Amino acid sequence: MRPRASVQAARWKKGRIAVGMVVSGGPDLGAGWLKRGVRAVPANLGVPSSAMKRPRRKALFRLQENSGAGVSSAPLRTRPRTQAMDTPFSLPSAYRLASTRRWGRTQGLTVTPTGAARGRREFLCFRPGFYLSLGHVTHLEESREVYRSGDFIKLHFRLEGESRVGQPGSAGAQTVSAMSVSTLLQPPGAAKEEFFASEVRERSVTLCCSRDFLSEELGLLELPLDGPFGAFMQARPDRFELLRFPLSTAQHEIADALLDDGSGDRFRGLYAEAKAFELLHGFLTRGFGDAPVDGATAAARERLAPLKDHIDAHLGEVFDMRSLARRFGLSESRLARGFRQAYGSSLFEYVGKARLARARVLLEQGHQSVTEIALDVGYGHAANFSTAFKRHFGLSPQAARQAARSGHGGH
């Protein structure tokens, strides 16, 4: 069956990105790859064999430029259009191409938002069936993203920001919180929607793995696996399933390192792939008996949600465990234990990170001075704030503001 040309794509041409034809609905899209005429081109991000005769250079990424197809990012008042994308991810329609890069076989692409958001998203393709997506985005307005997926398992590490994830038209969207790991299984072609509140800064790392990659390259089909990867290797998902786990300190450090701006690193492809494999290995070798956030941890989150909302809304206040416990009808020990169970860190670790995340948003908006922002998020002295900010983000508040103005989005 001849594939049908439908949406736009990008391919290399004389060192620039040129618009070409791509396919949808072809016979081989279930594997996520097209292999005629080029060697291992991502189906979602590559140029089809039907549109090209032996390209001079390898295709890079398929771009869904402002088509509304696949992924959309729009204010809640609009309803994005979707169509089937038999791939792990596609590029958001509310983003524009900023740059492309190659590190050997690793292909990279960076896009920046065109709407009410700041920052960037980066996509790295290491090999067939193994992708990495890096999110450094501040959502300035409420937004909704909807897209469809191919036969992949997604492993999502959320360092900052909160969203709600579910299926369009279905009740029971689940919260993806900061300091958490999520696995997503969804039937090929099934849609997923994600809601972000206004002024949410998202920092995330997502691994996308196909069954062929996990079986042929890693040999997982022959291993006794439990947890979501075991379920994925046994059969294609027949229902939408999001499982959540606490983010460990080691996972946080690796994901944070991946989110560093490595554009000047000549060997970034090698470094990023090694870190991606480290994340994958760490997740596969963990125990799953008591790890999922569903169950007791989900109940703890539901119980502590009013307290967390109070903290998020009053970051400029001084908090102490006794007053918070009394206000929300808990003992101090139960509050401390429950908060760590629910969010993977102590209450005051969370407060510190939430203050710095809020400060980052205010800096990028550019309406207040550094001193005013420090006071607004609960720091008594600007110097203490600057020290904590640089320790956490790796750059000063002034540098973060300048990075936002120049369109790079910073760390």
Secondary structure by P-SEA (a helix, b strand, c coil): cbbbbccccccccccbbbbbbbbcccccccccccccccccccccccccccccccccccccccccccccccbbbbcccbbbbbccccccbbbbcccccccccccccbbbbbbbbccccccbbbbbbccccbbbbbbbccccccbbbbbccccbbbbbbbccccbbbbcccccccccccccbbbbbbbcccbbbbbbbcccbbbbbbbbbbccccccccccccccccccaaaaaaaccccbbbbbbbbbcaaaaaaaaaaacccccccaaaaaaaaaaaaaaaaaaaccccccccccaaaaaaaaaaaaaaaaaacccccccaaaaaaaacccaaaaaaaaaaaccccaaaaaaaaaaaaaaaaaaaccccaaaaaaaaccccaaaaaaaaaaaccccaaaaaaaaaaccccc
